[in-house]
Amino acid sequence: MTERLEAMLRPLDPVSFSTAIEALTGRKVLAFDPDNPDEVGFLANLKAAAGGAASRARSEGIVAGRPNEAGNAIEPVVIDALKKHGFAAGTPRCRSGRMRSAGYPDIRVYDGHRTAYIDCKTYSKRTKDQTLRTFYLSPSSDPKITDDAFHFLMSFELEQTDSGVFLPVRWGIYELARLNLHLKFEFNASNRNLYTKDSLLASGAFQSADSVGP
């Protein structure tokens, strides 16, 4: 067992996004071809949708604790904008057919010919170049990616007003086929695993707060 763990923990960095997606889902990541007029037209509609979503979010404002938390709030705005620009857009359906919002990707779009998966991210100017992990891929027995497709990141830089509302100041579309990933193995346990009678060595208790008088 120790030898197997040691082999598993050897660094695999970097791992290309395309390789990871195919290994996890069996589906290919399509590379965007800037010389293909059809694909250029597809991107043009995505650009129009991103600009429209940013304009709407700027006029309405986004209420969130931090810039990176505003991604959940801007996602439905992006979906509406994509639909207005000719895409069938929404939360991806898993291989089983059920819809799941958690995990990559946020949105599946289809224009009648091509499919793309989009992840929405928000950030502030101060945090854009930080090295903390902000993008995750996890194995799933019921993956959300069910098509060979383009994969894009649609990002929005936000600034906060004096009233605490976030407003987009810049948007961008990135091709994730160019992304290199870092693989970090993790050992984990649940509370049920942690708090067992067999492993308890000592404990203490106080009167319940509900039973303590004023």
N, C-alpha and C positions, 0 to 999 in steps of 0.2 A: 504493500500500500504506500509506504514512504517513497519508494522509487517512482511509482506512478504519479504521486503528487509533485515530486520534484520535476518530473518531465513536464507536467501540466503548467507549472509556474515559470518555466523558462520564457523570457521575453519574446513576444512575437511582433513587436513594433518595427515599422509601421505596417498596418493592415489597410489596404485600400478599401474604400467604402463599397465599391462594386463587388469586390471579392467577398466582403462580409455579408452583403445583402444576398448574393447568390448562395452562399453557404447556409444562411439562416432560413431562406425562403424558397430556394430553387428557382428564383426569377432573376432575369438579367437586368442590369442597369444600362439603359441606352444612353450613349454619348450624344450630346447635342451637336449638330452639324451646321455651322454658320453659313455654309455654302449651299445648303438645301433650302430653296425658297419656301417650301411648305413648313419646314421647321422654323424658319425666320418669321413666318406669319403667325405660327403658334406662339412664339415668344412675344411678338408684337401685342397679341391679345392679352397675354399674361402681364405685360408691362402696363397696358391700359387699365387692367384690373387692379394692379398694385397701386398705381397712381390714384385711381378712384377710391380705393379703400383708405389710403392715407389722407386724402382730402376729406372724406366723410369723418374719419376718426379725429381729424384736426378740428373740424367744425363742431363735433359733438363732445370731444374730450374723452379721455379714458381715466377712470378712477381705479387705482390699484395701489398696493403698498409700495412696490418697487418697480422700476422699469421692466425687469425681466418677468415680473408677474403679470404684466399687461398683455402678454401674448395670448392668454386665454380670452381676454376681452376683445382683442382685435380679430380673432379667428372667425367669428360669425360675420364680421364686417367684410373680411376677405372673401368668404364664401358667397355672400350677396353680390359683391363686385364681380366675381368670376362668373356667376350666373348671368349678370347683366351684359357680359361680353362674350356670350355664346357658349360657355362651358356648362356641361353637367358637372356639378361640384357638390361635395358633401363629405361627411365622415366616411372613411373607407370601411367596407365590409370585410370581415375576416374570412378565412378559408371556409369556415363553417357556415357563413352567411350572416352571422350576427354582427352588429355594429359595435365598435369599441372606440371610445375617444382617447383613452390613455395610451401612451407610447407612440413611437414613430410609425407612420407619418400622421400629420394632422388632417390632411385633406387629399382626396383623390379627385382629379379632374379628367374630363374626357370631352373631346371636341368632335366626336363622330369618326375619327380616324386614329388619333393618338391618345395615349394615357400618360398622365404625369402624376407623381405624388409630390405634395408640397408640405413643408414644415414651416410654421410661422414662428419667428423669434423677434423679441423686442429687447432693446438695450439702450444704455445711455452712452454719450460720447466718452465718459470717464471709464466705462467698463468694457468698451469694444475690444481693447487689446489685452485684457486680463487673461491669465492662463488657467483659471479655474474651469473645471469641466462644466459645460453647458449643453452638450449634445450626447444622447445615449442611445444605444441599440442593445436590446436584450433578446435572447432566444425565446421563442414561443411555439407551443404546439399548435397554435391557431393564429398564424401571422396575418397582419393587416395588409401585407403586400401580396397580391394575387396575380399581378400582370407584369410582363416585361414592360418597362416604362422609363421615362425620364424621371429624375429626382432633383427637385429644386428646393432651395431655402429661400423664403421670402422674408426679408428682414426689415425692421422699422426702427430707426433711431428716434428716441423720445427725449423731450425736455420737459421738465416739471415747472408749472406756473407757481406763482406765489400762493395760489389757493390750493395747491396740491394736485391739480389735474395734470395728466400727461398728454402731450401733444406731439404727433409725428413731425419731425423736421427733415427726415431723409428716409428713402426706401431703397431696397436693392434686391436683385434676384441673383442667386448664386447657383452654379451647377455643382451638385454634390458628387457627381462622378469623379471630380478632381480631388475629393477629400481623402486625406489619410487619417486613420483612426488609431487610437492607442487602446490596447487591450489590457484591462485590469481585472485580475481574478479576485474573488471575494469569498470568504467564508462567512456564513451567517447563521443565526439561530433566532427562534421566536421566544416570546415570554414563556410559552408552554414548555419549551426546551430548557429555559434557564431556571425557572422556579419549581424544581422538583423536590419531593420529599427525600429522595435518595441522596441528593447533593447538599441538603440543608445541614449546616453545622451549628448554627446558633441563630436565635431570633429574639425579638422583643416586640411588645405591643403597648399601645396607649388606648385610653378610652376613646370611643368613637366621637368625632366632633359633633355628630347629631345628638348625642346624649349628654353633652356638656352644657350646663345651664348658663344663663347670661351672667 
